[in-house]
């Protein structure tokens, strides 16, 4: 128990240090998460998150919904997210699944909402992932996709350059994503703020 507590505290210290660096450069992950959730509106029922990462947004999401399933192909990243969510006392609300977003191990129409934040630019087979999202979402469900907007990407690129690294991200066309959803009978509301671009996809024209 003491070992787990120590690991949680060490993980939290690393995240806080990184978040301070982000804020110094103009990006506040907590504020951005709140903005995404505000754009998303009401989320209920069975919720799926695509792209666990280190669990920053997952903590905020778990505080808003009763249960969430989160998937990520990187088991190591999910270990950090498990420590983070345990430290923030929301671990009991989350099911962690290691899986490829383009090959989800879930039945058709099994989720009331699908959410993804700051993961799209890491996905090489984005079209395959979007097809899976459309497969697992219920006909009256809600899809919320958010990634850095142009300002957010500039901040991340600047931070990585200062560290002697490259912020690798897969280029994708937001207009083509919107077109894909519309071709499948969905409506898309698009917003931008707090370094985030947010797409809220519904069947009902974006009612909250």
C-alpha positions as CSV (number, residue, x, y, z in Angstrom):
1,X,0.0,0.0,0.0
2,X,2.8,2.4,0.9
3,X,4.5,1.5,-2.4
4,X,1.4,2.3,-4.4
5,X,1.0,5.6,-2.5
6,X,4.5,6.6,-3.3
7,X,4.1,5.8,-6.9
8,X,0.9,7.8,-7.1
9,X,2.6,10.8,-5.5
10,X,5.7,10.6,-7.8
11,X,3.4,10.3,-10.8
12,X,1.4,13.3,-9.7
13,X,4.5,15.4,-9.1
14,X,5.7,14.6,-12.7
15,X,2.3,15.6,-14.1
16,X,2.2,18.8,-12.1
17,X,5.7,19.8,-13.2
18,X,4.7,19.2,-16.8
19,X,1.5,21.1,-16.4
20,X,3.4,24.1,-15.0
21,X,5.6,24.1,-18.1
22,X,2.5,24.0,-20.3
23,X,1.0,27.0,-18.4
24,X,4.2,29.0,-18.7
25,X,3.9,28.6,-22.5
26,X,0.2,29.4,-22.6
27,X,-1.6,26.1,-22.4
28,X,-3.7,25.1,-19.3
29,X,-4.8,21.5,-19.6
30,X,-7.4,21.8,-16.9
31,X,-8.9,24.9,-18.5
32,X,-8.9,23.2,-21.9
33,X,-10.6,20.1,-20.4
34,X,-13.3,22.2,-18.9
35,X,-13.8,24.0,-22.2
36,X,-14.2,20.6,-24.0
37,X,-16.7,19.4,-21.4
38,X,-18.7,22.7,-21.7
39,X,-18.9,22.2,-25.4
40,X,-19.9,18.6,-25.0
41,X,-22.9,19.4,-22.8
42,X,-24.7,16.5,-21.1
43,X,-23.0,13.2,-21.2
44,X,-24.7,10.2,-19.7
45,X,-25.0,6.4,-20.0
46,X,-22.1,4.3,-21.2
47,X,-19.2,6.5,-22.2
48,X,-16.2,5.5,-24.2
49,X,-12.9,7.5,-24.3
50,X,-10.6,7.0,-27.3
51,X,-7.0,7.7,-26.3
52,X,-6.3,7.4,-22.5
53,X,-2.9,9.1,-22.5
54,X,-1.7,9.9,-19.0
55,X,-5.3,10.5,-17.9
56,X,-5.5,14.2,-17.5
57,X,-8.8,14.6,-19.3
58,X,-10.0,11.2,-18.1
59,X,-10.0,12.5,-14.5
60,X,-12.2,15.4,-15.5
61,X,-14.5,13.2,-17.6
62,X,-14.8,10.6,-14.7
63,X,-15.9,13.4,-12.4
64,X,-18.7,14.2,-14.8
65,X,-20.1,10.8,-15.7
66,X,-21.0,7.7,-13.7
67,X,-18.9,5.2,-15.7
68,X,-16.3,5.4,-18.5
69,X,-14.4,2.9,-20.6
70,X,-11.1,4.2,-21.9
71,X,-9.0,2.6,-24.6
72,X,-5.4,3.1,-25.7
73,X,-3.0,1.0,-27.6
74,X,-0.2,1.9,-25.2
75,X,-0.3,-0.1,-22.0
76,X,2.5,1.9,-20.5
77,X,0.6,5.1,-20.8
78,X,-2.4,3.5,-19.2
79,X,-0.3,2.6,-16.2
80,X,0.4,6.3,-15.6
81,X,-3.3,7.1,-16.1
82,X,-4.2,4.4,-13.5
83,X,-1.9,6.1,-11.0
84,X,-3.4,9.5,-11.8
85,X,-7.0,8.4,-11.6
86,X,-6.3,6.5,-8.4
87,X,-4.7,9.6,-6.8
88,X,-7.6,11.7,-7.9
89,X,-10.1,9.1,-6.4
90,X,-12.0,8.3,-9.6
91,X,-10.3,5.0,-10.5
92,X,-13.3,3.0,-9.4
93,X,-15.4,4.6,-12.2
94,X,-13.1,3.6,-15.0
95,X,-12.5,0.5,-17.0
96,X,-9.1,0.5,-18.8
97,X,-8.8,-1.5,-22.1
98,X,-5.7,-1.8,-24.2
99,X,-6.9,-1.8,-27.8
100,X,-6.5,-0.3,-31.2
101,X,-9.1,2.3,-31.8
102,X,-9.5,1.0,-35.4
103,X,-10.4,-2.5,-34.0
104,X,-12.5,-1.9,-30.9
105,X,-13.5,-5.0,-28.9
106,X,-17.1,-3.8,-28.3
107,X,-20.5,-4.6,-29.8
108,X,-22.3,-2.5,-32.3
109,X,-24.3,0.5,-30.9
110,X,-23.0,-0.2,-27.3
111,X,-22.1,3.3,-26.2
112,X,-24.2,6.4,-25.4
113,X,-21.2,8.7,-25.9
114,X,-17.7,8.5,-27.4
115,X,-15.1,11.1,-26.4
116,X,-11.6,11.8,-27.6
117,X,-9.3,14.6,-26.5
118,X,-5.9,15.4,-27.9
119,X,-5.5,12.0,-29.4
120,X,-6.4,12.5,-33.1
121,X,-3.0,13.8,-34.1
122,X,-1.4,10.6,-32.8
123,X,-3.7,8.3,-34.9
124,X,-2.3,7.1,-38.2
125,X,-5.4,5.2,-39.3
126,X,-7.9,7.9,-38.4
127,X,-10.5,6.9,-40.9
128,X,-10.5,3.4,-39.5
129,X,-11.0,4.8,-35.9
130,X,-13.8,7.0,-37.1
131,X,-15.5,4.1,-38.7
132,X,-15.3,2.2,-35.4
133,X,-16.7,5.1,-33.5
134,X,-19.7,5.2,-35.8
135,X,-20.1,1.4,-35.3
136,X,-20.1,1.4,-31.5
137,X,-22.1,4.6,-30.9
138,X,-25.9,4.3,-30.4
139,X,-28.1,5.9,-33.0
140,X,-29.1,8.7,-30.6
141,X,-25.7,9.0,-29.0
142,X,-23.1,11.8,-28.9
143,X,-19.6,11.9,-30.3
144,X,-17.1,14.5,-29.0
145,X,-13.8,14.9,-30.7
146,X,-11.3,17.5,-29.6
147,X,-7.7,18.2,-30.5
148,X,-5.4,21.2,-30.3
149,X,-6.3,24.1,-32.5
150,X,-3.7,26.0,-34.5
151,X,-2.7,28.0,-31.4
152,X,-2.4,24.9,-29.3
153,X,-0.3,23.1,-31.8
154,X,2.1,26.1,-32.0
155,X,2.5,25.9,-28.2
156,X,3.2,22.2,-28.2
157,X,5.6,22.5,-31.1
158,X,7.5,25.3,-29.3
159,X,7.8,23.3,-26.1
160,X,9.1,20.3,-27.9
161,X,11.6,22.4,-29.9
162,X,12.9,24.0,-26.7
163,X,13.5,20.4,-25.4
164,X,15.4,19.4,-28.5
165,X,12.6,17.2,-29.7
166,X,10.0,17.2,-32.5
167,X,6.3,17.2,-31.7
168,X,5.2,14.5,-34.1
169,X,1.7,14.7,-35.2
170,X,-0.2,13.1,-38.0
171,X,-1.8,15.7,-40.3
172,X,-5.5,15.4,-40.9
173,X,-8.3,17.4,-42.5
174,X,-11.0,18.5,-40.1
175,X,-13.3,19.2,-43.0
176,X,-13.1,15.6,-44.2
177,X,-13.9,14.4,-40.7
178,X,-17.0,16.6,-40.7
179,X,-18.0,15.4,-44.2
180,X,-17.7,11.8,-43.1
181,X,-20.1,12.2,-40.2
182,X,-22.6,14.2,-42.4
183,X,-22.5,11.5,-45.1
184,X,-23.5,9.1,-42.4
185,X,-26.5,11.1,-41.3
186,X,-24.9,13.0,-38.3
187,X,-24.8,16.7,-37.6
188,X,-21.6,18.5,-36.4
189,X,-21.2,21.6,-34.2
190,X,-17.7,23.0,-34.4
191,X,-16.1,25.2,-31.7
192,X,-12.6,26.6,-30.9
193,X,-11.2,28.0,-27.7
194,X,-8.7,27.4,-24.9
195,X,-6.2,25.9,-27.4
196,X,-8.8,23.3,-28.4
197,X,-10.9,22.6,-31.5
198,X,-14.0,20.7,-30.6
199,X,-16.5,18.7,-32.8
200,X,-19.8,17.7,-31.2
201,X,-21.5,15.2,-33.3
202,X,-25.2,14.3,-32.8
203,X,-28.3,13.1,-34.7
204,X,-30.5,15.9,-33.2
205,X,-28.7,18.9,-34.5
206,X,-26.5,19.4,-31.4
207,X,-29.2,19.6,-28.6
208,X,-27.8,19.5,-25.1
